[in-house]
Amino acid sequence: MFRTIFKGKSFSGGVKVPENKLTENESVEVFPAPKRAVLPLAQHIGAPCEPVVKRGDKVKTGQIIANSKAFVSAPIHASISGKVTGFIKTITPSSGKVVEAIVIDSDGEDEWERMEAMDLSAPRDELLKRIRDAGIVGLGGATFPTHVKLSPPKDKRIDTIILNGCECEPYVTSDHRVMLEEGEKVLLGLEVIKRILSCDNAIIAIEENKENAISHLRDLIKRKKISTEVVSLKTKYPQGAEKVLIKVLLNREVPLEGLPFDVGVIVQNVSTARAIYEAVFEGKALIRRVLTVTGMVKRPKNLLVRFGTSIESLIDHCGRMEGANEVITGGPMMGISLPVLDLPVTKDVNCILVKRSLRIEERDCIRCGSCVRACPMNLLPTELVKYIKAGMYERCSEYYIDDCMECGSCAYVCPAGIPIVQYIKVAKNEIRRRVKGGS
């Protein structure tokens, strides 16, 4: 039996945006391995990795090429087999930071180095170690190392696991296709998560606009007699935000400056669960992911792409339309505009959106309150912008700026065209700088 009490359940705030899911019916296509892979050493939240290979070394696909002793980190693996030909500086496409990267030129063999396959009978600490060794991070966009997320403090009992398949950003359909085409891997990855957390209560949350994915997973669960629920949620942005999901599904509020484990919950993305399956049952490191290439391209697609592949090559493959003048990694609400296209795909890239940018002139705030009503965190964006423009960053902290998830709902509804999220991002960086500098 599946609970239907949650069907159409929603939250306060948020916005209804055009979905533009151009690729929802496009099966995943395997994109050819690149002849050259550029692999940044910081593709996760936490400590960046240090190279464990040198120029001239021969490496295999799946071999660790960079690692860190820090707990909050995740190793980087070769996405192709070949020779290490250099170390360069590159820009990470989803953060804009300049980081060191390892360059590998392919030998055309694609020879793999795999770990020994495991199963659910393995001890929990060995499963956690496998997830770390495989370099798995949250593939919903946050890139928090998964082994860390699955290691809550001992005094934090986890009673519910939420698998996030909402994918509420417009245009993006990579998670949707993973659920449809690799649903069994998603469910078995979830079983690994259950085993690690000693928690059998799991919910898969999916927006109701993905009816075929909901039906497919429910059918798989029924046939395999798995103890998991699939819950249909109202299609509304940002339904897939972690704290929003917890409130909607369980009526629990994550405390200010708190984390989901503070209310007994762990949230993971469906593509992360798929990666866990491949690491545990197939011994494969995380060296590729499904992403969507969409917008102003002639052939919008969902592609299985190896990390280090040039974003420009993906756009060329899909055919860029005349008039497109901007490329965004991620969806239009939270995505990052790229300064150049010769950048590598990294673990956090779930979508490449090609579009025509329209310049909107920023005007004075008219105090309409639209941003306040749209904020899913019940913040006061208009007040934050006022203090940011005045350089009064200490007041921003008093207005809980750190609880802003930067979803973009406020900017989307602003009739004055104020780029509220950009102001908030600048302020957060300035506040961190002052704290770090002690000023």
C-alpha positions as CSV (number, residue, x, y, z in Angstrom):
1,M,0.0,0.0,0.0
2,F,1.2,3.5,-0.8
3,R,0.1,6.5,1.2
4,T,-1.8,9.0,-0.9
5,I,-2.1,11.6,1.9
6,F,0.8,13.5,0.5
7,K,-0.4,13.7,-3.1
8,G,-0.4,17.4,-4.1
9,K,1.1,18.4,-0.8
10,S,3.0,21.6,-1.0
11,F,4.6,24.4,1.0
12,S,4.3,28.1,1.7
13,G,6.1,30.4,-0.8
14,G,7.7,29.2,-3.9
15,V,6.7,29.9,-7.5
16,K,5.0,28.2,-10.5
17,V,7.5,28.4,-13.4
18,P,7.2,27.1,-17.0
19,E,8.6,23.6,-16.9
20,N,10.1,23.5,-20.4
21,K,11.0,19.8,-20.0
22,L,12.0,19.4,-23.6
23,T,13.9,16.2,-23.0
24,E,11.6,14.3,-20.7
25,N,10.9,11.7,-23.4
26,E,14.5,11.5,-24.7
27,S,16.3,8.3,-23.7
28,V,19.8,8.6,-22.3
29,E,22.5,8.6,-25.0
30,V,26.0,7.5,-24.1
31,F,28.4,10.4,-25.2
32,P,31.8,9.1,-26.5
33,A,34.7,9.2,-24.1
34,P,36.8,12.3,-24.7
35,K,40.2,12.2,-26.3
36,R,41.4,14.5,-23.5
37,A,39.9,14.8,-20.0
38,V,40.5,17.8,-17.8
39,L,39.7,16.8,-14.2
40,P,39.5,19.6,-11.5
41,L,40.8,18.6,-8.1
42,A,37.9,20.3,-6.3
43,Q,34.5,18.8,-7.4
44,H,32.9,18.7,-4.0
45,I,32.3,20.6,-0.8
46,G,35.2,20.3,1.5
47,A,39.0,20.0,1.2
48,P,40.3,19.9,-2.3
49,C,42.3,16.9,-3.4
50,E,46.1,16.6,-4.0
51,P,47.4,14.8,-7.0
52,V,48.7,11.2,-6.5
53,V,50.0,10.9,-10.0
54,K,52.7,12.8,-11.9
55,R,53.2,13.9,-15.5
56,G,53.9,10.9,-17.8
57,D,52.1,8.4,-15.6
58,K,49.8,5.9,-17.3
59,V,46.4,5.6,-15.7
60,K,43.3,3.4,-16.1
61,T,39.7,4.5,-16.1
62,G,38.4,4.5,-12.5
63,Q,41.9,4.9,-11.0
64,I,42.3,7.4,-8.2
65,I,44.4,10.3,-9.5
66,A,43.9,12.8,-6.6
67,N,42.9,12.3,-3.0
68,S,42.8,14.0,0.4
69,K,43.3,12.9,4.0
70,A,40.5,15.2,5.1
71,F,37.2,13.5,6.2
72,V,35.1,16.0,4.3
73,S,36.5,15.4,0.8
74,A,36.1,12.9,-2.0
75,P,38.8,11.4,-4.3
76,I,39.0,12.2,-8.0
77,H,39.3,9.3,-10.5
78,A,40.5,9.1,-14.1
79,S,37.5,9.2,-16.5
80,I,39.6,7.7,-19.3
81,S,42.6,5.5,-19.6
82,G,45.8,7.1,-21.0
83,K,48.7,9.3,-20.0
84,V,48.8,12.2,-17.6
85,T,50.1,15.0,-19.8
86,G,49.9,18.0,-17.5
87,F,48.5,20.1,-14.6
88,I,46.7,23.3,-15.4
89,K,44.4,25.9,-13.9
90,T,40.8,25.8,-14.9
91,I,37.4,27.3,-13.9
92,T,34.9,25.0,-12.3
93,P,31.7,25.4,-14.3
94,S,29.3,25.4,-11.3
95,S,31.2,27.6,-8.9
96,G,33.3,29.9,-11.1
97,K,36.4,29.2,-8.9
98,V,39.9,28.8,-10.4
99,V,41.3,25.4,-9.4
100,E,44.1,23.0,-10.3
101,A,43.2,20.2,-12.7
102,I,44.9,17.1,-14.1
103,V,45.0,16.6,-17.8
104,I,44.8,13.0,-19.3
105,D,45.2,12.2,-22.9
106,S,43.4,9.0,-24.0
107,D,45.1,5.9,-25.3
108,G,41.8,4.8,-26.9
109,E,41.7,1.6,-24.9
110,D,39.4,2.6,-22.0
111,E,41.0,0.0,-19.7
112,W,39.2,0.0,-16.3
113,E,40.5,-0.4,-12.8
114,R,37.6,-1.6,-10.7
115,M,37.1,-2.4,-7.1
116,E,35.9,-5.8,-5.9
117,A,32.1,-6.1,-6.0
118,M,30.2,-6.1,-2.7
119,D,26.7,-6.8,-1.6
120,L,24.3,-5.8,1.2
121,S,25.8,-8.4,3.6
122,A,29.0,-6.3,3.8
123,P,29.7,-4.5,7.2
124,R,28.4,-0.9,7.3
125,D,31.8,0.6,7.7
126,E,33.1,-1.2,4.6
127,L,30.1,0.1,2.6
128,L,30.8,3.6,3.8
129,K,34.5,3.2,2.9
130,R,33.5,2.0,-0.6
131,I,31.3,5.1,-1.1
132,R,34.2,7.3,-0.2
133,D,36.7,5.4,-2.3
134,A,34.4,5.7,-5.3
135,G,34.4,9.5,-4.9
136,I,30.6,9.7,-4.6
137,V,29.1,13.1,-3.7
138,G,25.6,14.5,-3.8
139,L,24.6,14.7,-7.5
140,G,21.6,16.9,-6.9
141,G,24.0,19.9,-7.1
142,A,25.4,20.3,-3.6
143,T,28.3,17.8,-4.0
144,F,28.5,17.2,-0.3
145,P,30.6,14.0,0.1
146,T,28.1,11.1,0.5
147,H,30.1,9.1,3.0
148,V,30.1,12.2,5.3
149,K,26.3,12.6,4.9
150,L,25.8,9.0,5.8
151,S,27.8,9.3,9.0
152,P,25.6,11.4,11.3
153,P,26.7,12.0,14.9
154,K,26.1,9.0,17.1
155,D,23.5,11.0,19.2
156,K,21.5,11.7,16.0
157,R,19.2,8.8,15.4
158,I,17.9,8.7,11.8
159,D,14.4,7.4,11.4
160,T,13.6,8.4,7.9
161,I,15.4,8.4,4.6
162,I,14.1,10.7,1.8
163,L,15.3,9.9,-1.8
164,N,14.8,13.1,-3.8
165,G,13.5,12.7,-7.3
166,C,11.6,16.0,-7.5
167,E,13.9,17.7,-10.1
168,C,11.9,20.9,-9.8
169,E,14.2,23.1,-11.9
170,P,12.8,24.0,-15.4
171,Y,14.4,22.2,-18.4
172,V,16.4,19.6,-16.3
173,T,15.3,15.9,-16.9
174,S,18.4,13.9,-16.0
175,D,17.0,12.5,-12.7
176,H,13.7,11.8,-14.4
177,R,15.4,9.6,-17.1
178,V,17.6,7.9,-14.4
179,M,14.5,6.8,-12.5
180,L,12.8,5.5,-15.7
181,E,15.8,3.8,-17.2
182,E,17.7,2.6,-14.2
183,G,15.1,2.4,-11.5
184,E,16.4,-0.9,-10.2
185,K,19.8,0.6,-9.6
186,V,18.2,3.5,-7.8
187,L,16.3,1.2,-5.5
188,L,19.3,-1.0,-4.8
189,G,21.4,2.0,-4.0
190,L,18.7,3.1,-1.6
191,E,18.9,-0.4,0.1
192,V,22.6,0.3,0.7
193,I,21.7,3.6,2.3
194,K,19.2,1.8,4.5
195,R,21.8,-0.7,5.5
196,I,24.4,1.9,6.4
197,L,21.9,4.0,8.5
198,S,20.1,1.0,10.0
199,C,16.9,2.7,8.9
200,D,14.2,0.9,7.0
201,N,11.7,3.8,6.7
202,A,12.3,5.4,3.2
203,I,10.3,7.7,1.0
204,I,11.0,8.5,-2.6
205,A,9.7,12.0,-3.4
206,I,8.7,12.8,-7.0
207,E,6.8,15.7,-8.4
208,E,3.5,14.7,-10.0
209,N,4.6,15.9,-13.4
210,K,6.7,12.7,-13.6
211,E,3.8,10.3,-13.5
212,N,5.6,7.6,-15.5
213,A,8.5,7.6,-13.1
214,I,6.1,7.4,-10.1
215,S,4.3,4.4,-11.7
216,H,7.5,2.7,-12.7
217,L,9.2,2.8,-9.3
218,R,6.0,1.8,-7.6
219,D,5.8,-1.2,-9.8
220,L,9.4,-2.2,-9.2
221,I,8.9,-1.8,-5.4
222,K,5.8,-4.0,-5.5
223,R,7.4,-6.7,-7.6
224,K,10.6,-6.8,-5.5
225,K,8.7,-6.4,-2.2
226,I,10.9,-3.5,-1.0
227,S,9.9,-1.5,2.1
228,T,9.8,1.9,0.4
229,E,7.1,4.4,-0.4
230,V,6.8,6.5,-3.5
231,V,5.2,9.9,-2.8
232,S,3.7,12.2,-5.4
233,L,4.1,15.9,-4.7
234,K,2.7,19.0,-6.2
235,T,4.8,20.4,-9.1
236,K,6.0,23.7,-7.6
237,Y,9.4,25.3,-7.4
238,P,11.5,24.7,-5.2
239,Q,9.7,21.6,-4.1
240,G,13.0,19.6,-4.3
241,A,14.9,21.7,-1.8
242,E,16.0,19.6,1.1
243,K,14.5,21.5,4.0
244,V,11.3,22.1,2.0
245,L,10.9,18.3,1.4
246,I,11.3,17.5,5.1
247,K,8.7,20.0,6.0
248,V,6.2,18.9,3.3
249,L,6.7,15.1,3.9
250,L,7.2,14.9,7.6
251,N,6.0,18.3,9.0
252,R,9.4,18.7,10.6
253,E,11.4,22.0,10.5
254,V,15.2,21.9,10.4
255,P,16.4,24.4,13.0
256,L,18.2,27.5,12.1
257,E,21.8,26.7,11.3
258,G,20.8,23.0,11.7
259,L,21.0,20.0,9.4
260,P,18.4,17.4,8.5
261,F,19.9,14.8,10.9
262,D,18.9,17.2,13.7
263,V,15.3,16.1,12.9
264,G,16.1,12.5,12.2
265,V,16.3,12.7,8.5
266,I,18.8,12.0,5.7
267,V,18.0,13.2,2.1
268,Q,19.8,11.8,-0.9
269,N,19.4,12.4,-4.7
270,V,18.2,9.5,-6.9
271,S,21.3,9.9,-9.1
272,T,23.4,9.6,-6.0
273,A,21.6,6.3,-5.2
274,R,22.4,5.1,-8.7
275,A,26.1,5.9,-8.2
276,I,26.1,4.1,-4.9
277,Y,24.7,1.0,-6.7
278,E,27.5,1.1,-9.2
279,A,30.2,1.5,-6.6
280,V,29.0,-1.3,-4.3
281,F,27.6,-3.9,-6.7
282,E,29.8,-3.2,-9.8
283,G,33.0,-1.8,-8.2
284,K,32.9,1.3,-10.4
285,A,34.1,4.7,-9.2
286,L,32.1,7.8,-10.0
287,I,33.6,8.9,-13.4
288,R,30.4,9.9,-15.3
289,R,26.9,11.1,-14.8
290,V,23.6,11.7,-16.8
291,L,23.1,15.4,-17.7
292,T,20.7,17.3,-19.8
293,V,21.7,19.5,-22.8
294,T,18.7,21.7,-23.7
295,G,17.3,25.1,-24.6
296,M,18.4,26.7,-27.8
297,V,19.9,23.6,-29.4
298,K,18.7,21.7,-32.4
299,R,18.6,18.3,-30.7
300,P,18.0,18.5,-26.9
301,K,19.3,15.4,-25.3
302,N,20.0,13.5,-22.0
303,L,23.6,12.3,-22.2
304,L,25.7,10.0,-20.1
305,V,28.9,12.0,-19.9
306,R,32.4,11.3,-18.5
307,F,33.9,14.0,-16.2
308,G,36.5,16.1,-17.9
309,T,34.6,16.2,-21.2
310,S,34.5,19.7,-22.7
311,I,31.1,21.4,-22.3
312,E,31.6,23.0,-25.7
313,S,31.8,19.5,-27.3
314,L,28.4,18.6,-25.8
315,I,26.8,21.8,-27.2
316,D,28.3,21.1,-30.7
317,H,26.9,17.6,-30.5
318,C,23.4,18.9,-29.9
319,G,23.7,21.8,-32.4
320,R,23.6,25.4,-31.1
321,M,20.9,27.6,-32.5
322,E,21.5,31.0,-34.0
323,G,20.8,33.8,-31.6
324,A,21.9,31.9,-28.4
325,N,24.2,34.1,-26.4
326,E,24.4,32.5,-23.0
327,V,25.2,29.1,-21.6
328,I,24.2,28.1,-18.0
329,T,25.2,25.1,-16.0
330,G,22.2,24.0,-14.1
331,G,18.6,25.2,-14.5
332,P,17.5,28.8,-15.2
333,M,16.6,29.4,-11.5
334,M,19.9,28.5,-9.7
335,G,22.3,27.9,-12.6
336,I,25.6,29.7,-13.2
337,S,26.4,31.6,-16.5
338,L,29.6,30.4,-18.0
339,P,32.3,33.0,-19.0
340,V,33.8,30.5,-21.6
341,L,32.7,27.2,-23.0
342,D,36.0,25.3,-23.0
343,L,35.4,24.1,-19.5
344,P,35.1,20.5,-18.2
345,V,32.0,18.6,-17.0
346,T,32.3,18.0,-13.3
347,K,30.3,16.0,-10.7
348,D,27.9,18.9,-10.1
349,V,26.8,19.6,-13.7
350,N,23.3,18.1,-14.2
351,C,22.3,20.4,-17.1
352,I,23.7,22.6,-19.8
353,L,21.2,25.2,-20.8
354,V,21.8,27.2,-24.0
355,K,19.6,30.4,-24.1
356,R,19.2,34.0,-25.3
357,S,19.9,36.4,-22.5
358,L,17.7,39.4,-22.3
359,R,19.1,42.4,-20.4
360,I,16.7,43.6,-17.7
361,E,17.3,47.0,-16.2
362,E,17.2,47.1,-12.4
363,R,14.8,49.6,-11.0
364,D,14.0,50.7,-7.4
365,C,12.1,48.4,-5.1
366,I,8.4,49.3,-5.0
367,R,7.8,47.4,-1.7
368,C,5.2,45.1,-3.2
369,G,6.2,42.2,-1.0
370,S,6.2,39.7,-3.9
371,C,9.6,38.4,-2.9
372,V,8.5,37.9,0.7
373,R,5.5,35.9,-0.3
374,A,7.6,33.8,-2.7
375,C,10.4,32.9,-0.2
376,P,10.1,29.3,0.9
377,M,12.2,30.0,3.9
378,N,10.0,32.8,5.1
379,L,12.8,35.4,4.9
380,L,12.6,39.1,4.0
381,P,14.6,39.4,0.8
382,T,13.7,43.1,0.3
383,E,15.2,44.0,3.7
384,L,18.3,41.9,2.9
385,V,18.9,43.8,-0.3
386,K,18.4,47.1,1.4
387,Y,21.1,46.4,4.0
388,I,23.4,44.8,1.4
389,K,23.3,48.0,-0.8
390,A,24.0,50.1,2.3
391,G,27.0,47.8,3.2
392,M,25.3,46.9,6.5
393,Y,26.3,43.3,6.4
394,E,25.9,42.8,10.2
395,R,22.2,43.4,9.8
396,C,22.0,40.8,7.1
397,S,23.1,38.2,9.6
398,E,20.3,39.4,11.9
399,Y,17.9,38.7,9.1
400,Y,19.1,35.1,8.7
401,I,20.9,35.5,5.4
402,D,22.6,32.2,5.9
403,D,19.3,30.4,5.7
404,C,18.7,31.6,2.2
405,M,19.0,28.6,-0.1
406,E,19.5,30.9,-3.2
407,C,16.6,29.3,-5.0
408,G,15.9,32.4,-7.0
409,S,12.1,32.5,-6.3
410,C,12.4,36.1,-5.1
411,A,14.3,37.4,-8.2
412,Y,11.8,35.5,-10.4
413,V,8.8,37.4,-9.1
414,C,10.4,40.8,-8.6
415,P,8.7,43.4,-10.9
416,A,11.6,45.8,-10.5
417,G,14.1,43.3,-12.0
418,I,16.3,43.4,-8.9
419,P,18.8,40.5,-9.0
420,I,18.2,39.6,-5.4
421,V,20.0,36.3,-5.3
422,Q,23.2,37.9,-6.8
423,Y,23.1,40.5,-4.0
424,I,22.7,37.8,-1.4
425,K,25.6,35.7,-2.8
426,V,27.9,38.8,-2.7
427,A,26.9,39.5,0.8
428,K,27.4,35.9,2.0
429,N,30.9,36.0,0.5
430,E,31.7,39.3,2.2
431,I,30.4,38.1,5.6
432,R,32.6,35.0,5.3
433,R,35.6,37.1,4.3
434,R,35.2,39.3,7.3
435,V,34.7,36.4,9.7
436,K,37.8,34.7,8.3
437,G,39.8,37.9,8.5
438,G,38.6,38.6,12.0
439,S,37.2,42.0,11.0
